[in-house]
Structures are given as structure tokens and as C-alpha cells.
Amino acid sequence: MSRYRAAKAMIDALKGLNMSIPAQRARIHAAMEYEPRLLYTAGTNVGGVHGKGGAEFARSFFGLPLKESEGIFGRTIAVPTRTAPPISTLPAEQLKQNLINFRNTLQQNPDAIALLPPIGMGYAGVVP
């Protein structure tokens, strides 16, 4: 099964589920326990201050260290979506480059599987 078809099947399976933050995080923990190659994808700020949202979740449970904002750390793959304090959303061109870097990091680690929640849509405020 291609990665695209696998991702689509996962999305279809999630329809109708409780989508509250605690329920989502419980499913993430279960998935991470089940598949050791999974990396939790966290949107970070470039200063590596992980005090809220997915970045704080990754720091608390999946090995994302403070002062690191991009790359693989523990069971986290970090993608910068916000500036360092004072915090604001990164410009679109920088977000695009960071997503290219994310893709390149995954290509350099072919055994890794990124668990990709909707990064940038929480505190970063990027609207699809």
C-alpha cells in the first residue's frame, strides 16, 4: 500500500471520532506505542521554547529538547512555524522552506514514519 493510500485510510478511519485534544493525544500515545518508527510532528518556534500546544506535548512525552526547533529529536520531528519570542507566525516563504526541510529530513531517514497532526493550525494560526 502506498503511503498516500495508507494516509487516506487513516484519515477515513478517524472520521466521526472524538476530536477533542485529550482524545487526540490518547490516540497519538497509542499509535506511538504500537509503531516504534513513528515520529510525532510538532510545530515549533525558532527559539525552541516549547511551552504550549503540540511542541509542549512533544517536549513532555517524545523527547523534544528546549532550544531545538528543527529536525529529529527523540521520537519527534520538529518543524518551525513561529518566530522566537516575541512570538508570531513565520512568513509564508519561510514556512514553505521549513516544510521542504521537513520533507528532506524524512527522505534522509527512510525508516521513519511521520505522524502528522495539522501543524501550524493551532497557535501559529495558519488557515488552510
Beta strands, then each sheet from edge to edge (+ up, - down):
strand 1: 38-45
strand 2: 71-73
strand 3: 76-82
strand 4: 113-115
sheet 1: 2+ 3- 1- 4-
end
